[in-house]
């Protein structure tokens, strides 16, 4: 499930793909996460979180709520941007929930690793990436660059 839905009667939607949001930490010298979830009572893990109102913050909250096990985190930093959280995670400052596409290079080089325990699959969410627009209501079809972009997105989505 996703924490944000638009009224299908009012908005058109094109699916652009999927993205997985998961927890990551800097790797130690042995390739293990410096910070591994779930943390412990009395010793919460440093948490690099999204600022209030950020969409990925709402997704992260949903992941933590549905975790099935208590997760012990203490927020030490927040920003709206995944790239800011990634930079802090790369410095070893805590656990950050990041889109897989944003960390592919760091995962390949082992600079970041999964912070999820190996026996817990619930600490990630696959999100649908979508483009929306308000349905045209006038007698004339939408024109111009915006319509050209929408047509292109529909064509590309249909060819995937």
C-alpha positions in Angstrom: 0.0 0.0 0.0 1.1 3.6 -0.5 0.4 6.5 1.8 -0.9 8.8 -0.9 -3.7 8.3 -3.4 -5.3 10.8 -5.8 -9.0 10.7 -6.9 -9.1 8.6 -10.1 -12.2 10.5 -11.2 -10.3 13.8 -11.2 -6.8 12.7 -12.2 -5.2 10.6 -15.0 -2.2 8.5 -14.2 0.7 7.0 -16.1 2.8 4.3 -14.4 6.5 5.0 -15.0 8.0 2.0 -13.0 8.8 0.9 -9.5 11.2 1.9 -6.8 12.2 0.1 -3.7 12.8 2.1 -0.4 15.0 0.2 2.1 17.3 1.0 5.1 21.0 1.5 4.4 24.1 2.1 6.5 27.8 2.7 5.9 29.7 -0.6 5.9 32.4 -1.3 8.4 35.8 -2.8 7.5 34.3 -6.3 7.3 31.5 -5.2 5.0 28.8 -5.3 7.7 26.5 -2.4 8.5 27.8 0.0 11.2 24.2 0.3 12.2 21.9 -2.7 11.9 18.2 -2.6 12.5 16.2 -3.2 14.7 18.4 -1.5 17.4 17.8 -2.1 21.1 15.8 -0.6 23.8 18.0 1.9 25.6 20.4 2.0 22.7 18.5 3.3 19.7 20.3 3.5 16.4 21.0 7.0 14.9 18.3 7.7 12.4 18.7 9.9 9.3 15.1 10.8 8.5 13.1 12.8 6.0 11.6 16.2 7.1 7.9 16.3 8.0 5.8 16.4 4.9 8.3 14.7 2.6 6.6 11.9 0.7 9.5 9.4 1.3 9.1 10.2 5.0 5.5 9.0 4.9 6.6 5.9 3.1 9.3 5.3 5.7 6.8 5.8 8.6 4.5 3.2 6.9 7.5 0.7 6.6 8.3 1.2 10.3 4.7 0.8 11.4 4.3 -2.4 9.5 7.7 -3.8 10.5 6.3 -6.5 12.8 9.1 -6.0 15.3 10.0 -2.9 17.4 12.5 -0.7 15.7 14.6 1.5 18.0 15.7 4.7 16.3 16.7 8.2 17.5 16.4 10.9 14.9 19.8 12.7 14.6 19.3 14.5 11.2 16.6 15.3 8.8 16.2 16.7 5.3 13.7 16.6 2.5 16.2 15.1 0.1 17.3 11.5 -0.2 20.7 12.7 -1.5 21.3 14.5 1.8 20.4 11.4 3.8 22.7 9.3 1.6 25.6 11.7 2.2 25.1 11.5 5.9 24.8 7.6 5.8 28.1 7.5 3.7 29.8 9.3 6.5 28.6 6.7 9.1 26.1 9.0 10.9 23.2 6.6 10.9 20.6 4.5 9.1 18.7 6.1 6.2 15.8 4.7 4.2 16.8 5.4 0.6 15.5 4.6 -2.9 17.5 1.8 -4.5 18.1 3.8 -7.6 19.9 6.4 -5.5 22.3 4.0 -3.9 23.1 1.5 -6.7 26.7 2.7 -7.2 27.4 2.8 -3.4 26.0 -0.8 -3.0 28.2 -2.1 -5.8 31.3 -0.5 -4.2 30.1 -1.7 -0.8 30.3 1.8 0.7 26.7 1.3 1.7 25.0 -1.9 2.8 21.5 -3.0 3.8 20.8 -2.1 7.5 17.9 -4.6 7.6 18.4 -7.8 9.6 18.7 -10.7 7.3 15.6 -12.4 8.7 13.2 -9.5 8.2 11.8 -8.8 4.7 9.3 -6.3 5.9 11.7 -3.3 6.2 11.3 -2.2 2.6 8.5 -1.1 0.3 8.1 -1.2 -3.4 6.6 2.0 -4.6 4.9 2.7 -7.9 6.4 5.7 -9.7 3.6 7.6 -11.4 2.9 10.8 -13.3 -0.5 12.5 -12.7 -2.4 15.2 -14.4 -5.8 16.7 -13.9 -8.3 15.3 -16.4 -9.1 17.8 -19.1 -12.5 19.2 -18.6 -12.9 21.7 -21.5 -14.2 20.9 -25.0 -10.8 21.3 -26.5 -8.0 18.8 -26.0 -4.9 20.0 -24.0 -2.3 21.5 -26.3 1.4 22.3 -26.3 4.4 21.0 -24.5 2.5 19.6 -21.5 0.3 17.5 -23.8 3.4 16.3 -25.8 5.0 15.2 -22.6 1.9 13.4 -21.5 1.6 11.6 -24.8 5.2 10.6 -24.7 4.9 9.2 -21.1 1.8 7.2 -22.2 3.7 5.8 -25.2 6.7 4.9 -23.1 4.6 3.3 -20.4 2.8 1.2 -23.0 6.1 0.0 -24.5 7.5 -1.3 -21.2 
